[in-house]
Amino acid sequence: MSEIDILSFGETMAMFVAEQSGALASVEQFHKRIAGADSNVAIGLSRLGFKVAWLSRVGADSLGRFVVETLAREGLDCSHVEVDNAHPTGFQLKSRNDDGSDPTVEYFRRGSAASHLSSQSITPTLLSARHLHATGIPPALSASAREMSRELMTRMRNAGRSVSFDPNLRPSLWGSEQEMIREINRLAALAHWVLPGLSEGRLLTGFEDPADIAAFYLDQGAEAVAIKLGPQGAYYRTHLDQGFVAGVPVETVVDTVGAGDGFAVGMISALLEHQSFPEAVRRANWIGSRAVQSRGDMEGLPTRSELIAEFEAAFASKLAPTSLVYATDTVGASLLAKGA
């Protein structure tokens, strides 16, 4: 059996978060953290007890060392992170909004080390992972990173591993909207579980209704789709079942960044534990709601003990016992039938 439960890949940037509210130009003090949707999910899964391998590139600079050291402290296997002597580690500036509104984020990532990811980084060890999580961000960074994403997803699915995909659209990184839609949908067709937001799904498919968006991806080859509806919750659909799971009420929203990553953590962790799709969406909604109550992109993601103490205690009558059990066959009807 593989020593890697989950393989995730992408770009982790250094992030400088404003200590004061207001326009970034007027802020004088920042707090250094890390940022990146892909690594947020990897960290969340590591906190829940999964062995997560992280595939990426950083520059041979102080920010690169900071990124790797931070990820390693979170329990990620960073032995597959390459140090690039020719290109820098990307970083971003993030505003502080005390009213709970979306913060302003400025990116400095063009030509970064991670944009030079390529298929040459794929090794047999990485391909032995039980699950692959991918997003639409690495494919937007460069042609070589896009090819690596496609090859990883294809080879993992062909090998009988489960694959999840969050579109995580970044329009500013693409040459055109048409190119983004075409390439993201090509990748989504390689995944078992597709996890778009409602606005993303509408743009990518041309359909308005969540049921039609989900049907589009099921027809393309997905085995299940969960569509994020923000505070309202999420809609899910498989070939056997469909439904709506209400969101978790939040009294005060602190920071909305990372909510979708928390949702992905909940979905992937629960499905790899053989929970049903409705149960997975319920956990995903809860982790997403927890994420928006903390300042920072991944600070609100729970540990396994917090999941048990807070979430499983609250939903004890509705949930099956949680254990780290994995599907050893191709993810398909045998797994999804548990959610019927």
Phi, psi and omega in degrees: 000147181293147174275354179254121175282312188224135172252130175227154184210159179149205182246125169257125179255157165286145181230131177251109186263129181299137176275341178240152176283164181117181181297143182302326182297336183261354181284135181254339182232137180230154175250132184273127177222194173240160180211152178152121184302317183296315180286335173301314179295318179300317179296316180300319179289325176296320179296336179271005173102004178277149175272111188245127175262136182245123180252120182195184174222143174227162177283163176276063185219175184295326178292323177296318178295320178299316180299310183295317180297321179293316179296320179297321178296334178277001175094005180283144173280105183260017182291347180258011176272120181269144177261124184258115182282348186254344185227147187275165171284133178289156176212169179215158172249137183228130181282165174251120179245110184280353180265005178084001179284166181296132181285162172274133179232128175246128185257143174229077189228353182299129181074016182291168179303318183293334179291348179260016171301145180209171181297342178296341181279349183283126180236160177303325180299315180296321182289351178275355179300151181283332183217146175241129172249129181230156175227175179276005182280307179306319179298338180277346185285322183189166178295322181291322177291327177293317179296322178296318179300314182296318181292318178300311182296319180295312184292323179292317179293319179296334180275001179086013176276157175275147183226129174246152184216126174248118183305321176040062188295136175230079186305327183293342181270351183260156178292327179202162178294323180297318178296317180300311181299314182297312185288321179296318180291329175297320180287319180301328180292348179266356185259153172278318183240120181250133191231066181275159166280164183299313181296323176297313181299321179295317180293318186285329185251337185085000178262151181264318186280136179305324180296322179287323177298313180298317180299325178302313182284328174297321179292334181277349178129352177291155178256345177198150180224135173236125184250120181285130182245022180069218182300339182287341180119226183203152174251139178232154176208134172237183176288349185244344191202160172203158179175179180239136177240120185295151178287169179263123182300139179235125182288315182225121176272123182262314185206118184279343182294132178098356180296317179294327177293319176298322177300315180298320178302315180295315180298308186296313183298315182292319181292325177289343175266010177068024173282160181288166181296316176301320178294322179295318179295322178298315178295319180299316178299319182293315180294322176299319179293327178292323182296322184283353180265005180234146176279128183119159186284328185226004184297332182274358181290131188279157168276171178300319181295323178290324177299315180293314186290322187260304185283307185293331176292320182291328184247025187305324183283349184250349187250146171283158179304142181267130175208153182277081179244139186241150172285132179259350177254178178300133179294125184192216186300327182297324179277314184293335179299335179294341180262001183289000000 
